[in-house]
Each structure stands twice: as C-alpha cells, then as structure tokens.
C-alpha cells in the first residue's frame, strides 16, 4: 500500500516537480552512498587487525555519519540558493568543512596504523570522504572557487598519504584518483543544477505566457463588450429620451419608440452572447447600413459611399468595427448635423474616412482617443492597418482607418464577406423607419 501511494504521488506531480525531485534524490543518494562507503572502509579487516585504537575507529565512523547528517539539509539549501529561491547557510557549510577535515584526518590516521601496503582501500576511502562536503559546496561558490578547492583537497590528501607512510606511487595514484573523482562530481552536480535551473525558467516562462494569455483575453473581452454595447446603448438612450418627450406631449408615437428600444435591447443581449461564445464578427456592409440608420434615427444626415463587398473577410471585419466605433463617437460627442462615410479602395489598400461636424470648439477631442479608439487600433494592427482620429482646422472631426491589401482583389473569386450574425441588427432595422432630416426630431433642438 505504501509503495502504491508513493507511485500515485509521483504520477500526480508535474514535469518540473518530477525533475526537481529526481535531481535532489540523486544528489542525496551520492552523499549517503559515499558515507556508507567511508563507514564500511573504516572498519575493514586491515583496520581491525591493526594497532589502531577502537576510539579512533569509532570516531572516524561517527565523523562520516555526521557528514551525511550535515550534508542532507545543506544539499537542499545549496540547490535552492543556486536556483535563486533562498540563501545558503555559511555556518552549516563551515561545520561541514570541519567534519570533512576530521573524517579525512581519521582515515589517514587509520592508514598510518594499518599501513598503506595492507590497506590499499585508503585511496578509495579518501576519494569518497570528499563527496559529502563537495556536493553542496560546488553549488554555493563560483566555478573558479570550486576548482581551487578541488585542487587543494586532492593535493592535501595526496600529501597526507605520504605522512601516513605511503610511497610516492601511492601518493600519485591517490592524487589522480581523488582529483578525477572530484572533477567528475563537480561537473555532474553543476550540470544537474544547471539543467534544473533551465527547467525552472521554462516553467516560469510558461506561467508568464499563461498570465499574458489571460490578460489578452480579458482585454479582448472588454474591447468587444465596448464595441458591441457602446453604440446600442447610445441608441437606446436617444430613443428613450425621444420617447419621454413624445409621451410628455401625449403623442402615441412614444409607444413605437419604446418598441424599438425593446428590440434593440434584445438584439444587444444576443450580441453579448455571441461575444461570450467568441463567434462575433463585424460585417462591413451591415455595419455601414446600421451606422446610417442609427445616425439618421438621431436626426443626423448620414451619407455612405462604397460598401467594400470585394474586400477580404478579415479586412471587412476590422473596418466594420471601425464603422461601429466611429458611429458611437458621433452619437456621444458634440452636436453633429451631418456625417460622411467614405470607403476608398485602391490596388494596395483600403481607407475608411468618417467625417462629422459639430465638434465643440472649447473641448477638442484628443487624437489619442479613449478606450474605444485604443481597442480599434489593436484590431486594425492585427491586419497591418493604422488609425488616425482628431479634429481638423475646418471644424470637422475625421477618423481615418487604413488597411493594406496583400494583393489586388480577385474578381473571379467573388465577394468575400464575413459571416453575418444570426441575431437581427437593430441599427439595420432602423434604416427604413428612421426620420429624415426634413422632419427633425426633438433631439435636434438641443
């Protein structure tokens, strides 16, 4: 049952967590494997049959075990410090160095009592005694510092064998073995930690990408909600105001206006649902007719030139949102009497120009625009287009959306139009019933 539970826990871990656990487990296994090696070699037969005191043998064994106990938390802290998660412990590192020196001194003393000729395993023991200290140390210091430490340790242990009665060849083989083992350990530990660091950066990059995707989706949703509801809410406000004025005068036409308000509200509800599903696309021809109908319903004379029927679907969608945003701005700002919408198509691109009068001279509209124009710039930038908006010296407000075309429109392919929404467009319905300029509504008197 315990094994099955551990297997389930391992399977529930993510990829980085598995690599992190594997790396830490490998380092701890190296440390305790060397501790076990030093402990067993400290009580080998040549040592037991020598004149070495039992206290020295026991002290060497205890020093080796203490090295393992001290290295267990130090490896984790050193790895966390290398990854930038936490700072290492200098006092614990210093204590591990003291235990290493004590353990190495005990092994050399045992080699002196047993004799290097009858205790050839001393070379292996001296190579193993370094690993519990060197494993966390190479992660806590720069590469040059660990390289100097490896050379110093190999030279010191090789010289110690000479003091223990070893011959020159024995000291040289000890130097080569300890040096090679320490270099191999340092490289392995460094590469393991470096690989784990790369995996951590990849996971952080994935987290950042996920957060950016969520933020982008939130911006898209807010932009779509503004574009979809902005104009319809403006029409609802105008129609409601008109209905109130008609009702105050006792005219039955107020009922018709409220019926249109109800129809627009239901259509807006359907458009919000389309936005939530992510299926909402603006159709340029529908938006042009809708803008014309809405502006005429508000008592603003609107003239439209061109329909963009042969433009690509993505270009039509972007320009459709531009028409919607322009109509919303005309309704909200100033007191316009006329609005011209021109769609100019050339071989290399298409321009949408919306001009209206009635710009307040004491409150000019900034060229940077608000959130609606900012979202519109993002939509146009997605198809390589640009947007310019602001008042002119002649007292007009001009919005110009330019979108490049990759190639001339293909006349054989037929018109490429975006899929139309299944919900009825309230602005289109207003086109046939909206009052003309010859019969101005009460709103024009403001």
Residue pairs with C-beta under 8 A, 6 or more apart in sequence:
10 18
10 21
13 21
15 199
16 199
16 200
16 202
16 203
19 195
19 196
19 199
20 196
20 199
23 79
23 192
23 193
23 195
23 196
24 75
24 76
24 79
26 192
27 75
27 79
27 135
27 189
27 192
28 72
28 75
30 131
30 135
30 185
31 68
31 71
31 72
31 75
31 131
31 132
31 135
32 68
34 128
34 129
34 131
34 132
35 64
35 65
35 67
35 68
35 71
35 132
37 124
37 125
37 128
38 64
38 67
38 103
38 107
38 125
38 128
38 129
39 61
39 64
39 65
41 47
41 107
41 121
41 122
41 124
41 125
41 128
42 57
42 60
42 61
42 64
42 106
42 107
42 110
42 125
43 57
43 61
44 119
44 121
46 114
46 115
46 118
46 119
46 121
47 57
47 110
47 113
47 114
47 119
48 57
49 114
50 110
50 113
50 114
50 115
50 118
50 119
51 113
52 109
52 110
52 113
52 114
56 106
56 109
56 110
56 113
57 110
59 102
59 106
60 103
60 106
60 107
60 109
60 110
63 99
63 102
63 103
63 106
64 103
64 129
66 99
67 96
67 99
67 100
67 103
67 129
67 132
67 133
68 132
70 92
70 95
70 96
70 99
70 132
71 96
71 132
71 133
71 135
71 136
73 92
74 88
74 89
74 92
74 93
74 96
74 136
75 135
75 136
75 139
77 86
77 88
77 89
77 92
77 136
78 88
78 136
78 137
78 139
78 140
79 136
79 139
79 193
79 196
80 86
80 88
81 87
81 88
81 139
81 140
82 139
82 140
82 193
82 197
83 193
83 196
83 197
83 200
88 136
88 140
93 136
93 137
93 140
96 132
96 133
96 136
96 137
97 133
97 137
99 133
100 129
100 130
100 132
100 133
103 129
104 126
104 129
104 130
104 157
104 160
105 160
107 122
107 125
107 126
107 129
108 122
108 126
108 157
108 160
108 161
108 163
108 164
109 164
110 119
110 122
111 119
111 122
111 161
111 164
111 165
111 166
112 163
112 164
112 165
114 122
115 165
116 122
116 161
116 164
116 165
116 166
116 167
116 170
122 161
122 164
122 166
122 174
123 161
123 170
123 173
123 174
123 177
123 178
124 177
126 157
126 160
126 161
126 174
126 178
127 177
127 178
127 181
127 182
130 153
130 157
130 178
130 181
130 182
130 185
131 181
131 185
134 146
134 149
134 150
134 153
134 182
134 185
134 186
135 185
135 189
137 146
137 149
138 146
138 185
138 186
138 189
138 190
139 189
139 190
139 193
141 149
143 190
146 186
147 186
150 179
150 182
150 183
150 186
151 179
153 178
153 182
154 175
154 178
154 179
154 182
155 175
157 174
157 175
157 178
158 171
158 172
158 174
158 175
158 178
159 171
161 170
161 171
161 174
162 168
162 171
166 174
219 375
219 378
221 275
222 371
222 375
223 371
223 375
223 378
223 379
224 275
224 280
225 272
225 275
226 371
226 372
226 375
227 282
227 321
227 324
227 325
227 372
227 375
227 376
228 268
228 271
228 272
228 275
228 280
229 268
229 271
229 272
230 324
230 325
230 328
230 372
231 291
231 294
231 324
231 327
231 328
231 331
231 427
232 264
232 265
232 267
232 268
232 271
232 426
232 427
233 268
234 328
234 331
234 332
235 264
235 294
235 297
235 298
235 331
235 426
235 427
235 430
236 261
236 264
236 265
236 268
238 297
238 298
238 331
238 443
239 257
239 258
239 260
239 261
239 264
239 297
240 257
240 258
240 261
241 443
242 257
242 441
242 442
242 443
243 254
243 257
243 258
243 261
244 254
245 442
245 443
246 253
246 254
246 257
246 442
247 254
260 426
260 429
260 430
260 433
263 424
263 426
263 429
264 426
267 423
267 424
267 425
267 426
268 426
270 421
270 422
270 423
271 280
271 421
271 423
274 280
274 421
274 423
280 421
281 313
281 317
281 320
281 418
281 419
281 421
282 316
282 317
282 318
282 320
282 321
282 323
282 324
282 418
283 316
283 317
283 320
283 417
283 418
283 419
283 420
283 421
284 307
284 308
284 311
284 316
284 317
284 319
284 320
284 323
284 343
284 417
284 418
285 307
285 308
285 309
285 316
285 417
286 320
286 420
286 425
286 428
287 320
287 321
287 323
287 324
288 304
288 307
288 308
288 323
288 341
288 343
289 304
289 425
289 427
289 428
289 431
290 324
290 327
290 425
290 426
290 427
290 428
290 430
290 431
291 302
291 304
291 323
291 324
291 326
291 327
291 341
291 427
292 302
292 304
292 341
292 431
293 427
293 428
293 429
293 430
293 431
293 432
293 434
294 327
294 331
294 427
294 430
294 434
295 301
295 302
295 327
295 330
295 331
295 339
296 302
296 430
296 431
296 434
296 435
296 436
296 437
297 430
297 434
297 435
298 331
298 441
298 443
299 435
299 437
299 440
299 441
299 443
299 444
300 330
300 336
300 337
300 338
300 339
300 356
301 337
301 338
301 339
301 437
302 338
302 339
302 340
302 341
303 338
303 339
303 340
303 341
304 341
304 343
305 340
305 341
305 342
305 343
306 342
306 343
306 344
306 345
307 343
308 315
308 316
308 319
308 343
308 345
308 350
309 415
309 417
310 345
310 409
310 411
310 415
310 416
311 319
311 345
311 350
311 405
311 409
311 416
312 405
312 409
312 416
313 416
313 417
313 418
314 382
314 383
315 350
315 383
315 403
315 405
316 416
316 417
316 418
317 418
318 379
318 380
318 382
318 383
318 385
318 401
318 403
319 343
319 350
319 352
319 401
319 403
320 418
321 376
321 379
322 352
322 354
322 376
322 379
322 380
322 387
322 399
322 401
323 341
323 352
323 354
325 372
325 373
325 375
325 376
325 399
326 341
326 354
326 399
327 339
327 354
328 372
329 365
329 372
329 373
329 397
329 399
330 336
330 339
330 354
330 356
330 397
333 359
333 360
333 365
333 397
334 356
334 357
334 358
334 359
334 360
334 397
335 358
335 360
335 446
336 356
336 357
336 358
337 357
337 358
337 444
338 356
338 357
339 354
339 355
339 356
340 353
340 354
340 355
340 356
341 352
341 353
341 354
342 351
342 352
342 353
342 354
342 355
343 350
343 351
343 352
344 350
344 351
344 352
344 353
345 409
347 405
347 408
348 404
348 405
349 402
349 403
349 404
349 405
350 402
350 403
350 405
351 400
351 401
351 402
351 403
352 399
352 400
352 401
352 402
353 398
353 399
353 400
354 398
354 399
354 400
355 396
355 397
355 398
355 399
356 396
356 397
357 395
357 396
357 397
359 365
359 391
359 395
359 396
359 397
361 395
364 391
365 389
365 390
365 391
365 397
366 390
367 388
367 389
367 390
368 374
369 376
369 377
369 389
373 387
373 389
376 387
376 401
377 386
377 387
380 386
380 387
380 401
380 402
380 403
383 403
384 403
384 404
385 401
385 402
385 403
385 404
386 401
386 402
387 399
387 400
387 401
387 402
388 398
388 399
388 400
388 402
389 397
389 398
389 399
389 400
390 397
390 398
391 397
391 398
392 398
435 441
